[in-house]
Amino acid sequence: MSCQSQSTRHRLRVEEDSEEVVLVVCEGTKSTDATLLANEVAKSVAGKGKRRALIHVVSPLGRPEYFEVVRNVIQGNIGISMSIRYSGSSPEDLIKLINRLSNPHVVVAGQCSDFVRALSNAGYRHVRVLGGGDA
């Protein structure tokens, strides 16, 4: 695990000049939320005039569940070069991640009230909460 944590601190050459987006995916994420996530990634990348996205996924769900949502993001943005990194499962992991990154766009989907509360308590406001959740 420490090897994975260490590797996420360094960018690969293919990830350079990427728009960084943090996706928080929780239980209760609907297929419409996944489509909205894909649209948010596209808007964030296009808004910065970039063609690459470095997506950090924070999710308390296991790999099969959160990856279903991420797959929709990939399919919805086939024209964008994407790198995807799993970056933790708790609100604490999310706060550490955004503190390490340079003002990333954070998109929250599902029932993620603990994550939204943690972001609010940290004073982070660059957050988009999608429908279908409890936040």
N, C-alpha and C positions, 0 to 999 in steps of 0.2 A: 504494500500500500504506500509506503513512503517513497518508493520508486515512482509510482504514478503521481503522487503529490509533487515530487521534485520535478517531474517532466512537464507538469502543467504551468510551471513558473517561467518556462522558456518557450519562445515562439519558434516554430519551424519556419523555414524560409518561405514555404508556400502560404504561411499565415500572415506574413508581413503585409502591411497596408490593408488589413482587413477591418471591416466594421465589426466591433464586438457587441454582441447581443447576449443577454442572460435570459434564458427561459426557465421559469419556475413552473413545474408541471406536477399537479397534485391530483388526488382522487377526485372523481367527478368531472374530469375534463371531457367535454362532449366533442363529437366530430366537428360541430360548427366552431368550437373553440380552437380546434387544431387548424381549421381553415383560416381563422382570424390570426392565429400565431404565424402562419405562413405569410399572410399579408403584412403583418407587422414587421417581420424580418425583411421582406422585400422593400417596404417603405423606408425602413431604417437604413438599409444599404444604398438604395437609390438616392435617398435624401442627402447622403454624404458623397454622392458621385462615385461610389466604389462598385466593384464587381465581385468582391470577396466578403465572406462573412465568417467570423470566428464565433461559434455559438457555444456558450457555456450552459449546460443543463444542470439545474439543481432540482432534485426530486426525491421525495421520500418513498416513491414507488419503486418496485423492482424493475430490472431491465426490460422484461417483455412489455410491461404496462407503459412506462414512459417512452420506450422506443417506438411504440405504435404512434404516439403523438409526433415524435421527431420525424418519423418516416413521412408523415403528411407534410411537414415543413419542408423536407427535402424534395418531395414530389411537386410541391407547389412552387418551388423556386429552382427548377432545373437549370435555369440560365445563370445562376449564381454559383461561383466556386465556394464550397463550404467546408469548414473543418468543424467537427463537433466534439466537445469534450464533456465528460461527466465531471461535475465539479462539487459534488456533495449531496447530502440528503437532509440537512437541517437548516433552520433559520440562521444558526451561528455560522454554518458553512457559507450561506448566502452573503452575510455581512462581511465575512473575511474576504470573499471573492470581490465584492464591489469596492471594498477598500483598496484592494490590490490593483484593480483595473482603473482605467482613466474614464470616468463618467459614462459607464455603459448604459445602454437602453435596457431596461428590465421589463419583461412581459410575464405576467402571472396568469395561469389558467387553472381552473379547478377550485377545490375547497382548500384554500391556502391561507386562512386567516392568521395563523401563526407567523407565516412569512411576511404578509402584508404588515402585520403589527410590528415585527422586527424592523422592517424597512422604515416604517413611520417613526418608531422610537429612535432610530439612527439618524432621522432627519433627511432620509433619501427621498427625493421627490420625482426622479426621472423614471416613473413606474406607470405601466399601463396594465390595469386589471381587466381581464376579459370576462364576459358574462358566463353564467353557469356555475360560478363559485359562490362562496359564502362571505367574500371580503367586501 
